[in-house]
Amino acid sequence: MPNQTTGKNSRSASGRQKGSNATGAVVAQKKTAGRSKSTHSTKTKQNKSKKAADQNSSPLLRVIPLGGMREIGKNLTIYEYGDDIIIVDCGIAFPEENMPGIDIVIPDFSYLLENQDKIRGVFLTHGHEDHIGALPYFCRDINVPIFGNRLTIELARIKLNDRGTGVKGVSLHPITDGVVIPAGRFSVEFVRVNHSIGDANALAIRTPAGTIFHSGDFKIDYTPVNGEPIDLSRIAAIGNEGVLLMVCESTNVERPGYSTSERKVGESFADLFAKAPGRIVVATFSSNIFRMQQIFTAAEKYGRKVALVGRSMLNVFHAADSLGYLSMRSDTLIDINHIDHYDAEEIVIITTGSQGEPMSALTRMAFASHKRIEIQPEDTVIISASPIPGNEKPIYRVINELFKRGAHVIYESLSEIHVSGHAYSGELRLIHNLIKPRYFIPSHGEYRHLHKHAELAHEMGTPWENIFLLNNGDIFEFASDRAKISGFVPAGGVLIDGSGMVDIDHPVLRDRRVLAEDGLVAVFIAIDRKTGQMIGEPDIQARGFIYESEQERIIKDSQKRIAHFASKAGEGKPLSDLIKSRSLQNLLQDFLFERTHRRPIVVISVIEI
């Protein structure tokens, strides 16, 4: 079995590390696996790692993922050699169901802030949100050069400008395939790969300790819609030079064989457009410019005009079009406000919302709340994306509403209108065979993906003791011809609430979950300022707590409890002080749980008259 740590990294929003993580790699044999427990704090572990580095005659090579391990999203990997650090990607993750009110989750930058004088640059593999979305939060505190291919940098520029103040003056450097960037003791070569967005790259990172191959997100597409196929000859040459470590994505490791070419989607679009009776609405990821190109091509073939809906869709279109990555006739694209000038059979609308996002254009169309477009009977809606795992319910809720409005809805299970941008197991085997790394770290996947990828690597010849399954924050360390996991750094997700660039603390998140699940009880008590006695009955308001049929009885019983509490109070302390001490709040919470088995938030307001 591969080396792995068994602890978990978690973080409170104030930046403190909670829990513990395992120290050192567990050298597990094929039939046995050991466990190691940590009894030291994060600071102690970091100090030990630093002392070890000082005692070694040559600098240590460290790999520290702050995101993208045992999860899909929030990708950020630190590569450190001596006094030099480079960063690969800086992405976001989307909130889970138990994070009400949270917009996004970003990596914890604590370690980078402590070592920012060592950072030589950020290197971006491609322009998806889970790889560039956290740049505005990173760049407000750390100003270093950022390198990426042309479309990647253009999308990063839009994102940084969109965030407004605090991220001005960022040094963005567009490069092209094959360019090598020196960065302290590192050099980084951009290697062309295929993905569902243009200008995607793997990285060959050269260090004094050896070469690291960082795959980024990729697939092997021999017939891409735009640009050239993945540069397998260059990847093979890098493998022949000798690769110390490969860090490779694992998203589709469970799928056998090889992924389908993006061109297959173009053929499906052509067939669907030929038969569609009314308007065609296509929902897809805004970043998939190849999908956008194929929609334009199919629309022109059947004499349709194309309108774009959604801010991110327009931003990506303008970025790709400015670089010459999209090809269309000058009169094909029209403004969304002009669609009523054409017959239904002449219109194609490309929109965001393929994941059923609540505020997306497609969702608002489905629920008749879009200010410009209303779904009509005979409209054909094509959802050209597969559900993100765990996101199936909101997507099918939108699909149901579209059907109710009389639309013809076509989604992945009904037609080949989406292909993945991630390598299947056959493609991963080919990359392993070409790179032949000494050490291997699977990345970009949940634990089952990483474990399956570790098994694949072992089948391809990598010994178990050279395969490492990391947690976010684990320190993979190579020195003196030996690799191990030497400790960890803070790496929990930082929860971003609203448009402000501040993280939210966990008590707030906990209260939101309680409000969503158990509701709120608000109590208003009037007290005579002179006598300190309660005046009249307290006013109690319940929201989202109990059904109306039960509410009157529970409120009356609660008022009796409060009156009894007030009659017994006053011995030594004013009633208002006792209320502020939470005594009454605790009494009510216990009583309400006893009667309802629910724990609402209880808020008590005192009005002195």
C-alpha positions as semicolon CSV with decimal commas, in nm:
position;residue;x (nm);y (nm);z (nm)
1;M;0,000;0,000;0,000
2;P;0,114;0,360;-0,057
3;N;0,262;0,585;0,208
4;Q;-0,001;0,804;0,366
5;T;-0,087;1,014;0,669
6;T;-0,392;0,937;0,879
7;G;-0,457;1,268;1,052
8;K;-0,679;1,549;0,931
9;N;-0,607;1,915;0,880
10;S;-0,884;2,151;0,987
11;R;-0,878;2,521;1,052
12;S;-1,088;2,772;1,234
13;A;-1,147;3,094;1,046
14;S;-0,919;3,282;1,284
15;G;-0,627;3,083;1,149
16;R;-0,574;2,837;1,434
17;Q;-0,497;2,477;1,350
18;K;-0,726;2,221;1,513
19;G;-0,672;1,851;1,562
20;S;-0,353;1,674;1,466
21;N;-0,185;1,523;1,165
22;A;0,039;1,222;1,138
23;T;0,415;1,272;1,145
24;G;0,630;1,086;0,898
25;A;0,539;0,852;0,617
26;V;0,384;0,521;0,700
27;V;0,584;0,263;0,508
28;A;0,304;0,017;0,452
29;Q;0,362;-0,316;0,283
30;K;0,119;-0,479;0,046
31;K;-0,074;-0,662;0,319
32;T;-0,012;-0,445;0,626
33;A;-0,050;-0,078;0,699
34;G;0,083;0,111;0,997
35;R;-0,050;0,418;1,170
36;S;0,145;0,699;1,331
37;K;-0,001;0,953;1,568
38;S;0,101;1,308;1,622
39;T;0,136;1,444;1,973
40;H;0,306;1,771;1,886
41;S;0,170;2,103;1,769
42;T;0,208;2,234;1,416
43;K;0,475;2,477;1,531
44;T;0,682;2,201;1,691
45;K;0,667;1,994;1,374
46;Q;0,773;2,288;1,158
47;N;1,065;2,361;1,391
48;K;1,178;1,998;1,369
49;S;1,165;2,011;0,990
50;K;1,370;2,333;0,989
51;K;1,630;2,184;1,225
52;A;1,660;1,882;1,000
53;A;1,718;2,111;0,703
54;D;1,990;2,301;0,888
55;Q;2,171;1,978;0,977
56;N;2,165;1,850;0,618
57;S;2,456;1,945;0,393
58;S;2,224;2,018;0,098
59;P;1,888;2,197;0,097
60;L;1,570;1,996;0,125
61;L;1,321;1,967;-0,159
62;R;0,971;2,004;-0,019
63;V;0,630;1,962;-0,179
64;I;0,341;2,105;0,026
65;P;-0,014;2,094;-0,114
66;L;-0,247;2,352;0,038
67;G;-0,543;2,223;-0,162
68;G;-0,645;1,962;-0,419
69;M;-0,565;1,659;-0,204
70;R;-0,854;1,430;-0,105
71;E;-1,084;1,685;-0,267
72;I;-1,160;1,824;-0,612
73;G;-1,095;2,198;-0,612
74;K;-0,889;2,458;-0,425
75;N;-0,572;2,352;-0,608
76;L;-0,249;2,504;-0,478
77;T;0,086;2,328;-0,449
78;I;0,405;2,471;-0,297
79;Y;0,745;2,357;-0,423
80;E;1,027;2,462;-0,192
81;Y;1,404;2,418;-0,226
82;G;1,624;2,592;0,028
83;D;1,533;2,960;0,026
84;D;1,322;2,944;-0,290
85;I;0,950;2,874;-0,325
86;I;0,733;2,851;-0,634
87;I;0,356;2,804;-0,632
88;V;0,156;2,603;-0,884
89;D;-0,206;2,721;-0,922
90;C;-0,420;2,915;-0,678
91;G;-0,780;2,796;-0,696
92;I;-1,108;2,790;-0,511
93;A;-1,355;2,520;-0,409
94;F;-1,729;2,562;-0,400
95;P;-1,909;2,532;-0,065
96;E;-2,058;2,208;0,059
97;E;-2,420;2,167;0,168
98;N;-2,329;2,224;0,533
99;M;-2,190;2,573;0,458
100;P;-2,499;2,799;0,430
101;G;-2,425;3,151;0,310
102;I;-2,069;3,066;0,202
103;D;-1,975;3,174;-0,151
104;I;-1,640;3,002;-0,200
105;V;-1,362;2,826;-0,009
106;I;-0,998;2,928;-0,062
107;P;-0,668;2,781;0,061
108;D;-0,511;2,890;0,388
109;F;-0,219;3,118;0,291
110;S;-0,064;3,129;0,642
111;Y;0,252;2,937;0,547
112;L;0,301;3,149;0,236
113;L;0,253;3,473;0,428
114;E;0,521;3,361;0,677
115;N;0,759;3,280;0,389
116;Q;0,661;3,536;0,126
117;D;1,019;3,665;0,091
118;K;1,109;3,321;-0,053
119;I;0,834;3,312;-0,319
120;R;0,972;3,349;-0,673
121;G;0,648;3,323;-0,866
122;V;0,308;3,164;-0,925
123;F;0,276;2,925;-1,221
124;L;-0,074;2,857;-1,355
125;T;-0,157;2,537;-1,542
126;H;-0,485;2,666;-1,691
127;G;-0,769;2,912;-1,639
128;H;-1,038;2,718;-1,453
129;E;-1,176;2,860;-1,127
130;D;-1,039;2,573;-0,918
131;H;-0,690;2,673;-1,039
132;I;-0,700;3,057;-1,058
133;G;-1,008;3,162;-0,857
134;A;-0,824;3,246;-0,532
135;L;-0,573;3,482;-0,696
136;P;-0,755;3,800;-0,582
137;Y;-0,727;3,687;-0,219
138;F;-0,365;3,577;-0,259
139;C;-0,256;3,893;-0,443
140;R;-0,395;4,137;-0,186
141;D;-0,117;4,031;0,055
142;I;0,156;3,881;-0,164
143;N;0,292;4,050;-0,476
144;V;0,499;3,813;-0,691
145;P;0,514;3,748;-1,069
146;I;0,238;3,525;-1,210
147;F;0,307;3,313;-1,518
148;G;0,064;3,130;-1,742
149;N;-0,032;3,072;-2,102
150;R;-0,206;3,352;-2,290
151;L;-0,571;3,265;-2,225
152;T;-0,494;3,169;-1,864
153;I;-0,335;3,507;-1,795
154;E;-0,617;3,693;-1,969
155;L;-0,875;3,518;-1,751
156;A;-0,661;3,588;-1,441
157;R;-0,648;3,955;-1,542
158;I;-1,028;3,972;-1,568
159;K;-1,065;3,805;-1,229
160;L;-0,819;4,040;-1,059
161;N;-0,981;4,349;-1,213
162;D;-1,325;4,222;-1,120
163;R;-1,235;4,212;-0,751
164;G;-1,167;4,586;-0,741
165;T;-0,938;4,741;-0,482
166;G;-0,655;4,562;-0,310
167;V;-0,524;4,368;-0,611
168;K;-0,381;4,638;-0,834
169;G;-0,030;4,628;-0,978
170;V;-0,011;4,249;-1,012
171;S;0,271;4,136;-1,242
172;L;0,112;3,905;-1,502
173;H;0,336;3,732;-1,760
174;P;0,174;3,553;-2,057
175;I;0,391;3,277;-2,206
176;T;0,355;3,017;-2,481
177;D;0,404;2,640;-2,494
178;G;0,765;2,530;-2,448
179;V;0,883;2,841;-2,264
180;V;1,117;2,784;-1,967
181;I;1,100;3,035;-1,678
182;P;1,390;3,056;-1,426
183;A;1,271;3,110;-1,066
184;G;1,551;3,103;-0,808
185;R;1,687;2,748;-0,789
186;F;1,391;2,629;-0,996
187;S;1,319;2,643;-1,367
188;V;0,969;2,578;-1,498
189;E;0,890;2,451;-1,848
190;F;0,536;2,482;-1,985
191;V;0,435;2,165;-2,172
192;R;0,129;2,162;-2,399
193;V;-0,162;1,940;-2,292
194;N;-0,530;1,914;-2,390
195;H;-0,812;2,002;-2,152
196;S;-1,164;2,150;-2,168
197;I;-1,014;2,499;-2,182
198;G;-0,753;2,640;-2,415
199;D;-0,387;2,700;-2,331
200;A;-0,364;2,424;-2,069
201;N;-0,018;2,312;-1,960
202;A;0,167;2,052;-1,762
203;L;0,482;2,177;-1,590
204;A;0,831;2,028;-1,590
205;I;0,986;2,175;-1,275
206;R;1,363;2,134;-1,258
207;T;1,542;2,155;-0,924
208;P;1,894;2,069;-0,804
209;A;1,742;1,756;-0,647
210;G;1,579;1,639;-0,971
211;T;1,291;1,704;-1,211
212;I;0,926;1,717;-1,102
213;F;0,648;1,661;-1,357
214;H;0,324;1,834;-1,251
215;S;0,048;1,721;-1,487
216;G;-0,216;1,987;-1,424
217;D;-0,559;1,890;-1,559
218;F;-0,528;1,709;-1,890
219;K;-0,662;1,457;-2,139
220;I;-0,515;1,307;-2,454
221;D;-0,712;1,441;-2,751
222;Y;-0,563;1,358;-3,090
223;T;-0,825;1,570;-3,272
224;P;-0,874;1,886;-3,061
225;V;-1,114;2,153;-3,180
226;N;-0,861;2,432;-3,146
227;G;-0,482;2,408;-3,135
228;E;-0,258;2,104;-3,138
229;P;-0,273;1,768;-2,959
230;I;-0,094;1,710;-2,631
231;D;0,285;1,718;-2,677
232;L;0,351;1,351;-2,602
233;S;0,694;1,361;-2,767
234;R;0,809;1,634;-2,527
235;I;0,660;1,448;-2,230
236;A;0,847;1,134;-2,340
237;A;1,170;1,332;-2,370
238;I;1,127;1,467;-2,016
239;G;1,070;1,111;-1,897
240;N;1,388;0,996;-2,071
241;E;1,585;1,270;-1,893
242;G;1,479;1,113;-1,561
243;V;1,197;1,233;-1,338
244;L;1,232;1,235;-0,960
245;L;0,864;1,295;-0,881
246;M;0,534;1,309;-1,067
247;V;0,230;1,486;-0,925
248;C;-0,063;1,383;-1,143
249;E;-0,437;1,446;-1,149
250;S;-0,672;1,159;-1,063
251;T;-1,023;1,284;-1,145
252;N;-1,123;1,012;-1,394
253;V;-0,898;0,728;-1,278
254;E;-1,209;0,516;-1,214
255;R;-1,312;0,533;-1,581
256;P;-1,151;0,265;-1,798
257;G;-1,007;0,326;-2,144
258;Y;-0,970;0,665;-2,310
259;S;-1,178;0,984;-2,303
260;T;-1,375;1,090;-2,609
261;S;-1,250;1,371;-2,832
262;E;-1,420;1,708;-2,800
263;R;-1,504;1,685;-3,171
264;K;-1,764;1,419;-3,088
265;V;-1,968;1,689;-2,914
266;G;-1,960;1,898;-3,233
267;E;-2,115;1,609;-3,427
268;S;-2,391;1,577;-3,165
269;F;-2,461;1,952;-3,179
270;A;-2,494;1,937;-3,558
271;D;-2,749;1,652;-3,533
272;L;-2,952;1,827;-3,262
273;F;-2,950;2,168;-3,432
274;A;-3,076;2,012;-3,755
275;K;-3,391;1,882;-3,581
276;A;-3,466;2,149;-3,318
277;P;-3,803;2,319;-3,395
278;G;-3,767;2,645;-3,196
279;R;-3,503;2,839;-3,011
280;I;-3,201;2,648;-2,888
281;V;-3,061;2,724;-2,542
282;V;-2,725;2,562;-2,462
283;A;-2,599;2,566;-2,103
284;T;-2,230;2,490;-2,057
285;F;-1,927;2,592;-1,852
286;S;-1,830;2,945;-1,949
287;S;-1,461;2,848;-1,958
288;N;-1,509;2,578;-2,224
289;I;-1,422;2,782;-2,532
290;F;-1,399;2,466;-2,745
291;R;-1,763;2,391;-2,665
292;M;-1,847;2,753;-2,744
293;Q;-1,671;2,724;-3,081
294;Q;-1,865;2,412;-3,173
295;I;-2,193;2,582;-3,089
296;F;-2,101;2,873;-3,318
297;T;-2,006;2,630;-3,595
298;A;-2,333;2,433;-3,568
299;A;-2,538;2,754;-3,550
300;E;-2,381;2,891;-3,868
301;K;-2,437;2,560;-4,049
302;Y;-2,813;2,590;-3,989
303;G;-2,848;2,966;-4,030
304;R;-2,891;3,062;-3,665
305;K;-2,769;3,369;-3,476
306;V;-2,597;3,330;-3,137
307;A;-2,652;3,537;-2,822
308;L;-2,454;3,502;-2,498
309;V;-2,606;3,522;-2,148
310;G;-2,418;3,539;-1,819
311;R;-2,138;3,765;-1,702
312;S;-1,873;3,493;-1,686
313;M;-1,975;3,368;-2,032
314;L;-1,924;3,715;-2,178
315;N;-1,591;3,761;-1,998
316;V;-1,448;3,433;-2,127
317;F;-1,580;3,498;-2,479
318;H;-1,413;3,839;-2,498
319;A;-1,086;3,698;-2,360
320;A;-1,080;3,407;-2,607
321;D;-1,196;3,620;-2,902
322;S;-0,930;3,886;-2,834
323;L;-0,664;3,614;-2,864
324;G;-0,809;3,479;-3,189
325;Y;-0,921;3,148;-3,035
326;L;-1,277;3,170;-3,173
327;S;-1,379;3,166;-3,537
328;M;-1,718;3,290;-3,663
329;R;-1,879;3,514;-3,921
330;S;-1,907;3,879;-3,824
331;D;-2,289;3,872;-3,822
332;T;-2,333;3,548;-3,620
333;L;-2,308;3,701;-3,272
334;I;-2,596;3,925;-3,170
335;D;-2,688;4,114;-2,853
336;I;-2,927;3,931;-2,623
337;N;-3,161;4,232;-2,640
338;H;-3,206;4,174;-3,015
339;I;-3,326;3,814;-3,012
340;D;-3,688;3,923;-3,058
341;H;-3,593;4,058;-3,402
342;Y;-3,554;3,702;-3,530
343;D;-3,777;3,399;-3,562
344;A;-3,738;3,127;-3,299
345;E;-3,579;2,892;-3,556
346;E;-3,301;3,148;-3,609
347;I;-3,179;3,177;-3,250
348;V;-2,921;2,998;-3,032
349;I;-2,859;3,120;-2,676
350;I;-2,543;3,014;-2,491
351;T;-2,585;3,050;-2,118
352;T;-2,431;2,971;-1,782
353;G;-2,608;2,748;-1,531
354;S;-2,516;2,395;-1,637
355;Q;-2,473;2,302;-1,267
356;G;-2,810;2,437;-1,153
357;E;-2,652;2,730;-0,966
358;P;-2,932;2,924;-0,789
359;M;-2,850;3,263;-0,941
360;S;-2,737;3,145;-1,284
361;A;-2,914;3,254;-1,603
362;L;-3,053;2,907;-1,684
363;T;-3,200;2,862;-1,335
364;R;-3,369;3,202;-1,355
365;M;-3,506;3,115;-1,699
366;A;-3,642;2,785;-1,566
367;F;-3,818;2,956;-1,274
368;A;-3,943;3,249;-1,486
369;S;-3,735;3,510;-1,300
370;H;-3,494;3,610;-1,577
371;K;-3,549;3,972;-1,676
372;R;-3,492;3,913;-2,048
373;I;-3,561;3,549;-2,144
374;E;-3,859;3,328;-2,070
375;I;-3,861;2,961;-2,167
376;Q;-4,132;2,892;-2,428
377;P;-4,295;2,568;-2,539
378;E;-4,096;2,417;-2,827
379;D;-3,766;2,567;-2,701
380;T;-3,485;2,311;-2,699
381;V;-3,259;2,329;-2,395
382;I;-2,927;2,141;-2,413
383;I;-2,732;2,098;-2,089
384;S;-2,381;2,034;-2,217
385;A;-2,203;1,941;-1,896
386;S;-2,194;1,651;-1,653
387;P;-2,298;1,711;-1,291
388;I;-2,023;1,788;-1,045
389;P;-2,037;1,500;-0,790
390;G;-2,290;1,583;-0,520
391;N;-2,457;1,851;-0,731
392;E;-2,716;1,632;-0,902
393;K;-3,023;1,754;-0,709
394;P;-3,015;2,122;-0,811
395;I;-2,948;2,026;-1,174
396;Y;-3,244;1,790;-1,191
397;R;-3,462;2,047;-1,016
398;V;-3,386;2,290;-1,302
399;I;-3,444;2,016;-1,562
400;N;-3,783;1,939;-1,407
401;E;-3,887;2,304;-1,425
402;L;-3,777;2,328;-1,789
403;F;-3,991;2,027;-1,876
404;K;-4,288;2,186;-1,693
405;R;-4,254;2,491;-1,918
406;G;-4,285;2,276;-2,227
407;A;-3,921;2,278;-2,334
408;H;-3,743;1,984;-2,497
409;V;-3,455;1,916;-2,255
410;I;-3,149;1,722;-2,364
411;Y;-2,885;1,631;-2,108
412;E;-2,588;1,396;-2,082
413;S;-2,785;1,079;-2,012
414;L;-2,988;1,134;-2,331
415;S;-2,721;1,236;-2,581
416;E;-2,345;1,274;-2,626
417;I;-2,343;1,648;-2,569
418;H;-2,058;1,649;-2,317
419;V;-1,715;1,487;-2,292
420;S;-1,477;1,512;-1,999
421;G;-1,162;1,720;-2,000
422;H;-0,985;1,478;-1,763
423;A;-0,780;1,171;-1,853
424;Y;-0,928;0,822;-1,815
425;S;-0,723;0,536;-1,674
426;G;-0,581;0,440;-2,015
427;E;-0,444;0,791;-2,066
428;L;-0,302;0,797;-1,712
429;R;-0,123;0,467;-1,782
430;L;0,034;0,618;-2,093
431;I;0,164;0,920;-1,900
432;H;0,308;0,695;-1,627
433;N;0,478;0,488;-1,896
434;L;0,630;0,797;-2,058
435;I;0,739;0,974;-1,739
436;K;0,855;0,669;-1,535
437;P;0,886;0,871;-1,211
438;R;1,088;0,751;-0,915
439;Y;0,828;0,889;-0,670
440;F;0,460;0,951;-0,728
441;I;0,195;1,170;-0,559
442;P;-0,161;1,137;-0,692
443;S;-0,356;1,464;-0,674
444;H;-0,679;1,638;-0,781
445;G;-0,928;1,387;-0,645
446;E;-1,117;1,257;-0,348
447;Y;-0,950;0,987;-0,141
448;R;-1,091;0,702;-0,350
449;H;-0,948;0,863;-0,666
450;L;-0,603;0,903;-0,510
451;H;-0,606;0,546;-0,383
452;K;-0,710;0,405;-0,722
453;H;-0,440;0,613;-0,890
454;A;-0,183;0,480;-0,643
455;E;-0,283;0,126;-0,737
456;L;-0,249;0,211;-1,106
457;A;0,098;0,359;-1,048
458;H;0,205;0,045;-0,864
459;E;0,079;-0,170;-1,153
460;M;0,292;0,046;-1,383
461;G;0,605;-0,032;-1,181
462;T;0,632;0,228;-0,905
463;P;0,710;0,058;-0,570
464;W;0,458;0,108;-0,290
465;E;0,719;0,275;-0,070
466;N;0,764;0,544;-0,340
467;I;0,394;0,635;-0,360
468;F;0,258;0,898;-0,120
469;L;-0,105;0,986;-0,049
470;L;-0,099;1,331;0,107
471;N;-0,340;1,540;0,308
472;N;-0,357;1,909;0,235
473;G;-0,074;2,062;0,438
474;D;0,149;1,753;0,453
475;I;0,518;1,818;0,388
476;F;0,666;1,573;0,138
477;E;1,041;1,599;0,181
478;F;1,328;1,465;-0,027
479;A;1,691;1,474;0,088
480;S;1,991;1,244;0,095
481;D;1,830;1,016;-0,163
482;R;1,530;0,948;0,061
483;A;1,171;1,074;0,067
484;K;0,937;1,100;0,363
485;I;0,646;1,301;0,504
486;S;0,812;1,515;0,768
487;G;0,527;1,719;0,917
488;F;0,253;1,955;0,813
489;V;0,152;2,321;0,787
490;P;-0,193;2,486;0,832
491;A;-0,404;2,398;0,529
492;G;-0,773;2,405;0,616
493;G;-1,012;2,586;0,386
494;V;-1,089;2,953;0,450
495;L;-1,461;3,024;0,405
496;I;-1,545;3,340;0,212
497;D;-1,880;3,503;0,286
498;G;-2,021;3,771;0,055
499;S;-1,815;3,996;-0,170
500;G;-1,575;4,106;0,103
501;M;-1,232;3,947;0,112
502;V;-1,259;3,831;0,472
503;D;-1,305;3,483;0,604
504;I;-1,599;3,379;0,819
505;D;-1,557;3,222;1,161
506;H;-1,700;2,883;1,242
507;P;-1,944;2,998;1,516
508;V;-2,123;3,205;1,250
509;L;-2,141;2,904;1,020
510;R;-2,266;2,689;1,307
511;D;-2,540;2,941;1,386
512;R;-2,648;2,945;1,022
513;R;-2,680;2,568;1,019
514;V;-2,886;2,579;1,340
515;L;-3,109;2,851;1,195
516;A;-3,163;2,642;0,882
517;E;-3,235;2,321;1,072
518;D;-3,396;2,427;1,404
519;G;-3,503;2,788;1,361
520;L;-3,509;3,088;1,594
521;V;-3,698;3,184;1,910
522;A;-3,687;3,555;2,000
523;V;-3,796;3,665;2,351
524;F;-3,871;4,028;2,442
525;I;-3,895;4,111;2,814
526;A;-3,996;4,449;2,956
527;I;-3,848;4,538;3,298
528;D;-3,933;4,828;3,527
529;R;-3,615;5,032;3,559
530;K;-3,696;5,137;3,917
531;T;-3,813;4,808;4,069
532;G;-3,624;4,569;3,843
533;Q;-3,940;4,360;3,808
534;M;-4,079;4,217;3,486
535;I;-4,373;4,409;3,339
536;G;-4,652;4,203;3,183
537;E;-4,597;3,885;2,984
538;P;-4,288;3,843;2,766
539;D;-4,345;3,855;2,391
540;I;-4,217;3,541;2,217
541;Q;-4,174;3,507;1,841
542;A;-4,077;3,175;1,676
543;R;-3,947;3,146;1,320
544;G;-3,878;2,815;1,146
545;F;-3,904;2,629;1,474
546;I;-4,240;2,456;1,523
547;Y;-4,562;2,413;1,329
548;E;-4,840;2,665;1,384
549;S;-5,062;2,401;1,549
550;E;-4,805;2,354;1,827
551;Q;-4,680;2,709;1,847
552;E;-4,942;2,863;2,081
553;R;-4,905;2,589;2,343
554;I;-4,522;2,600;2,341
555;I;-4,520;2,981;2,366
556;K;-4,761;2,984;2,662
557;D;-4,555;2,721;2,845
558;S;-4,238;2,921;2,775
559;Q;-4,401;3,236;2,915
560;K;-4,485;3,046;3,236
561;R;-4,121;2,932;3,268
562;I;-4,000;3,290;3,223
563;A;-4,251;3,422;3,480
564;H;-4,138;3,159;3,732
565;F;-3,772;3,247;3,666
566;A;-3,850;3,618;3,719
567;S;-4,038;3,553;4,044
568;K;-3,743;3,359;4,190
569;A;-3,487;3,615;4,069
570;G;-3,384;3,931;4,242
571;E;-3,199;3,774;4,533
572;G;-2,865;3,949;4,513
573;K;-2,872;4,037;4,141
574;P;-3,112;4,243;3,927
575;L;-3,327;4,043;3,686
576;S;-3,165;4,213;3,386
577;D;-2,818;4,095;3,499
578;L;-2,943;3,737;3,542
579;I;-3,084;3,743;3,192
580;K;-2,755;3,873;3,052
581;S;-2,571;3,589;3,229
582;R;-2,748;3,341;2,996
583;S;-2,922;3,165;3,287
584;L;-3,265;3,223;3,135
585;Q;-3,141;3,142;2,786
586;N;-3,004;2,806;2,901
587;L;-3,327;2,731;3,089
588;L;-3,537;2,800;2,778
589;Q;-3,310;2,599;2,549
590;D;-3,332;2,298;2,781
591;F;-3,711;2,333;2,807
592;L;-3,761;2,367;2,429
593;F;-3,543;2,064;2,360
594;E;-3,732;1,863;2,622
595;R;-4,064;1,948;2,453
596;T;-3,966;1,942;2,083
597;H;-3,628;1,762;2,056
598;R;-3,500;2,060;1,860
599;R;-3,241;2,319;1,955
600;P;-3,337;2,658;1,811
601;I;-3,124;2,965;1,861
602;V;-3,277;3,160;2,154
603;V;-3,230;3,536;2,151
604;I;-3,349;3,738;2,456
605;S;-3,392;4,115;2,438
606;V;-3,447;4,322;2,755
607;I;-3,635;4,652;2,734
608;E;-3,605;4,872;3,044
609;I;-3,895;5,112;3,093
